[in-house]
Amino acid sequence: MSLSDSHSASSSCRILTVSASLEHALSFIQRIRDHSQPAGAPSISREPAASDELVKVPWTITNKYYSADVHFAAHTVDGLTPDLVRDVPAVVFVWIKGEPYRAHVERLSQDMEECEPEVSLAVRVYTDSPSTPEAGEEEEEGDIDEFLSSHGFEYVSVSDETESQVSDGVPNFPRVIDALSTIMWPSMQAKSISIGDASIRKDSEDSEDETDPWSWASPVWESPTVMGFEDDFTGSYEFLKSELGSDDEEMPSREAVAETRGRIFGGGEDLTEVLARLEEMKLEIAEMESEEERRKAAARVALGVVYGL
């Protein structure tokens, strides 16, 4: 992946990663990349871009429904300005266990007041190096969570056991990936799905317009037979549920997807109107408090687009 791509290089595909130390921010970014990319992938460069002093690191988010080329942008808390937070959908603050963090969080919260990123995480990372807690005593997890929540951040504590969903009652490393996957990135590309002799594929020739941020949503239905939507959708839906290993509670219902499809395309298939409705849905999803509901809503929109074209 290259940051020369217009969508993936823009601030709308940026995960701003901030820490007291640039090295700490980059180390956490590397940890995420090591978790999600093939072994032997190149390490990240520590050199910031001269224009804004951000160290930009490409990354591809991949989940059950889509992939999206995005990038991390690492920066220290010192020197960060509100314009670097503007239009960024995700902000991740990283601190080492035992380091002072409250003043940094308060500062970041002020910079984010007019921006309201879709995802704001405060990630505490354990290290082998000795450190001294702020007040001389270990803070209660509940107190940390309450402070962070009051400043607009979700608390994540990353232990050595990165595969565990929860560590000491606090969301662990997988929560970071899950939260970033709830964002409807402009660079999203729906995954190809094969169903017997039929397939859904992304039409590369029709998706080269770099000015269209939703060009990922251009699947083409190919089948040797002509099927009605209900038969087509039912077969595809059941295949998806089986293929993805999802149960009925995890997958959006067929009725919900059909309703979403109607909402997206019900007013006609004029591209401008469709994009406007998708943007409206994106804002609705971002305002949902429940992580589960956000994920289901994003899946409904993705499936609604796939089966509406």
C-alpha positions in Angstrom: 0.0 0.0 0.0 1.2 3.5 -0.9 0.2 6.8 0.7 0.1 8.3 -2.8 -3.5 7.1 -3.1 -5.7 10.2 -2.7 -8.2 8.7 -0.3 -5.9 6.7 1.9 -3.5 9.7 2.2 -6.2 12.2 3.2 -7.1 13.2 6.7 -10.4 11.4 6.3 -8.4 8.1 6.4 -6.2 9.1 9.2 -5.7 7.5 12.7 -4.0 10.3 14.7 -1.8 8.5 17.3 -0.5 10.7 20.0 1.8 10.1 23.0 4.2 12.0 25.2 7.0 10.3 23.3 7.0 9.8 19.5 8.7 6.5 20.0 5.9 5.3 22.2 3.3 6.2 19.6 5.3 4.5 16.8 5.9 1.4 18.9 2.1 1.0 19.4 1.5 1.5 15.7 4.1 -1.2 15.0 2.3 -3.5 17.4 -1.0 -3.1 15.6 0.7 -3.7 12.2 2.6 -6.8 13.5 -0.8 -8.2 14.7 -2.6 -7.7 11.4 0.0 -8.0 8.6 2.1 -11.0 7.3 5.3 -11.8 9.0 8.3 -10.2 7.4 6.6 -7.0 6.4 8.9 -4.0 6.5 9.2 -1.9 9.7 7.9 1.6 9.8 10.1 4.6 9.1 10.7 7.0 12.0 11.1 10.0 9.8 8.4 12.7 10.0 7.1 14.5 7.0 8.7 17.9 6.7 5.3 19.6 6.1 3.5 18.8 9.3 6.0 16.8 11.4 3.6 13.8 11.3 5.1 10.3 10.9 2.7 8.7 8.5 2.4 4.9 8.5 0.2 3.0 6.0 -2.1 0.3 7.2 -4.9 -1.8 5.7 -7.9 -2.6 7.9 -9.4 -6.0 7.0 -12.5 -7.5 8.5 -15.4 -9.8 7.5 -17.1 -7.3 5.3 -14.5 -5.0 3.8 -10.9 -3.8 3.6 -9.8 -0.2 3.8 -6.4 1.5 3.1 -5.8 4.0 5.9 -2.8 5.5 7.7 -1.6 6.3 11.1 -0.1 9.7 11.8 2.1 9.8 14.9 2.8 12.9 16.8 3.8 14.0 20.3 1.4 15.8 22.6 3.8 18.7 22.7 3.5 20.7 19.6 0.1 19.2 18.6 -2.3 21.8 17.2 -6.1 21.7 16.7 -5.7 21.8 12.9 -3.9 18.4 13.0 -7.0 16.9 14.7 -9.5 18.5 12.3 -11.4 16.1 10.0 -9.6 13.1 11.5 -12.1 10.2 12.2 -9.9 8.5 14.9 -7.6 9.7 17.6 -5.6 7.3 19.8 -3.7 8.6 22.8 -1.1 6.1 24.1 0.7 6.3 27.5 2.9 3.9 29.4 1.5 2.5 32.7 2.7 4.8 35.5 3.4 7.8 33.4 1.5 11.1 33.9 -1.4 11.2 31.5 -4.2 13.4 32.9 -2.8 16.7 31.7 -2.2 15.2 28.3 -5.8 14.0 28.1 -7.2 17.4 29.2 -5.0 19.1 26.5 -6.2 16.6 23.8 -9.8 17.0 24.9 -9.6 20.7 24.3 -8.1 20.3 20.8 -10.9 17.9 19.9 -13.8 20.0 21.2 -14.8 21.2 17.7 -13.8 18.0 15.9 -15.6 15.1 17.6 -13.7 12.2 16.0 -15.8 9.0 15.5 -13.4 7.0 17.6 -11.3 8.4 20.5 -9.3 5.8 22.5 -6.9 6.3 25.4 -4.6 3.3 25.5 -2.5 2.4 28.5 0.4 0.1 27.5 2.4 -2.0 29.9 6.2 -2.0 29.7 9.1 -3.9 31.4 10.7 -0.6 32.4 10.0 0.5 36.0 7.7 3.5 36.4 6.2 5.6 39.1 2.4 6.2 39.2 1.3 9.8 39.3 0.0 10.0 42.8 2.5 7.5 44.3 -0.2 4.8 44.5 -1.9 2.5 42.0 -5.1 4.1 40.6 -8.3 2.2 40.6 -9.4 1.2 37.1 -12.8 2.7 37.7 -11.2 6.1 38.5 -9.2 6.0 35.3 -12.2 5.0 33.2 -14.4 7.8 34.7 -11.7 10.5 34.1 -11.2 9.4 30.5 -14.9 9.1 29.7 -15.5 12.6 31.1 -13.0 13.9 28.5 -14.5 11.9 25.6 -12.1 8.9 25.5 -12.7 5.2 25.7 -10.3 3.5 28.1 -8.3 0.5 26.7 -5.5 -1.2 28.7 -3.1 -3.3 26.6 -1.4 -6.1 28.5 1.0 -8.7 27.2 -1.9 -11.0 26.5 -3.0 -9.1 23.4 -5.5 -11.8 22.3 -7.5 -11.5 25.4 -10.6 -9.4 25.0 -10.5 -8.0 28.6 -7.6 -7.4 31.0 -8.5 -6.7 34.6 -12.0 -5.8 33.6 -10.8 -3.3 31.0 -11.0 -3.8 27.2 -7.7 -5.1 25.9 -5.8 -4.8 22.5 -8.6 -6.4 20.3 -10.8 -3.5 21.2 -8.5 -1.1 19.4 -8.9 -3.0 16.1 -12.7 -3.4 16.6 -13.2 0.3 17.3 -11.2 1.3 14.2 -13.3 -1.1 12.2 -16.6 0.6 13.0 -15.6 3.7 11.0 -17.0 3.9 7.4 -13.7 4.8 5.8 -13.9 6.5 2.4 -11.3 4.0 1.1 -13.5 1.0 2.0 -13.7 -1.8 -0.6 -16.3 -4.5 -0.3 -14.9 -8.0 -0.3 -15.6 -10.3 -3.2 -18.0 -13.2 -2.5 -18.5 -16.3 -4.5 -21.7 -18.4 -4.4 -21.6 -21.5 -6.6 -21.5 -20.3 -10.2 -22.5 -16.8 -9.2 -20.3 -14.1 -7.8 -20.2 -10.6 -6.6 -17.1 -8.7 -7.6 -15.7 -5.2 -7.5 -15.6 -3.8 -11.0 -12.2 -2.2 -11.2 -12.8 -0.5 -14.5 -15.8 1.3 -13.1 -14.1 2.2 -9.8 -11.1 4.2 -11.0 -12.7 7.6 -10.4 -10.5 8.9 -7.6 -12.9 11.8 -6.9 -15.7 9.4 -5.8 -15.0 8.4 -2.1 -17.6 5.7 -2.4 -16.2 4.0 -5.5 -15.5 1.0 -3.3 -19.2 0.3 -3.4 -19.4 -0.8 -7.0 -20.0 -4.5 -6.9 -21.3 -6.3 -10.0 -23.6 -9.3 -9.8 -22.6 -12.0 -12.3 -24.7 -15.1 -12.7 -25.4 -17.6 -15.5 -29.1 -17.4 -14.6 -31.5 -14.6 -13.9 -32.7 -14.6 -10.4 -35.1 -12.3 -8.5 -33.8 -10.2 -5.7 -35.5 -12.3 -3.0 -34.0 -15.6 -4.2 -30.6 -13.9 -4.9 -30.5 -12.2 -1.5 -31.7 -15.1 0.5 -29.1 -17.4 -0.9 -26.3 -14.9 -0.6 -27.3 -14.0 2.9 -27.3 -17.6 4.1 -24.0 -18.2 2.4 -22.4 -15.1 4.0 -23.6 -16.2 7.5 -22.1 -19.6 7.0 -18.9 -18.4 5.4 -18.3 -15.7 8.0 -19.1 -18.0 10.9 -21.7 -15.6 12.2 -24.9 -16.4 14.1 -28.2 -14.7 13.7 -27.5 -12.3 16.5 -24.2 -11.1 14.9 -25.6 -10.8 11.3 -28.2 -8.1 10.5 -31.5 -9.6 9.7 -32.6 -9.9 6.0 -35.5 -7.6 6.7 -33.1 -5.0 8.2 -30.7 -5.2 5.2 -33.7 -5.0 2.7 -35.0 -1.9 4.6 -31.5 -0.3 4.5 -31.2 -1.1 0.8 -34.6 0.6 0.2 -33.5 3.7 2.1 -30.2 3.9 0.1 -31.7 3.4 -3.3 -35.4 4.1 -2.7 -35.2 7.6 -4.1 -33.6 6.5 -7.3 -30.0 5.6 -8.2 -28.7 9.1 -8.9 -25.1 8.9 -7.6 -25.3 12.3 -5.8 -28.5 11.3 -3.9 -27.1 7.8 -3.0 -23.9 9.4 -1.6 -25.9 11.9 0.4 -27.9 9.1 2.0 -24.8 7.1 2.7 -23.2 10.2 4.4 -26.3 10.6 6.5 -26.2 7.0 7.6 -22.5 7.4 8.4 -23.3 10.3 10.8 -26.1 8.3 12.4 -23.8 5.3 13.0 -21.1 7.6 14.5 -23.6 8.9 17.1 -24.6 5.4 18.3 -23.3 4.7 21.8 -23.5 0.9 21.7 -20.5 -0.7 19.9 -22.7 -3.7 19.0 -25.3 -1.5 17.4 -22.6 0.5 15.5 -21.2 -2.7 14.1 -24.6 -4.1 13.1 -25.5 -0.8 11.5 -22.3 -0.7 9.5 -22.9 -4.2 8.3 -26.5 -3.3 7.3 -25.2 -0.4 5.2 -22.5 -2.5 3.6 -24.9 -5.3 2.7 -27.5 -2.9 1.6 -25.2 -1.3 -0.9 -23.9 -4.7 -2.2 -27.4 -6.1 -2.8 -28.8 -2.8 -4.1 -26.5 -2.5 -7.1 
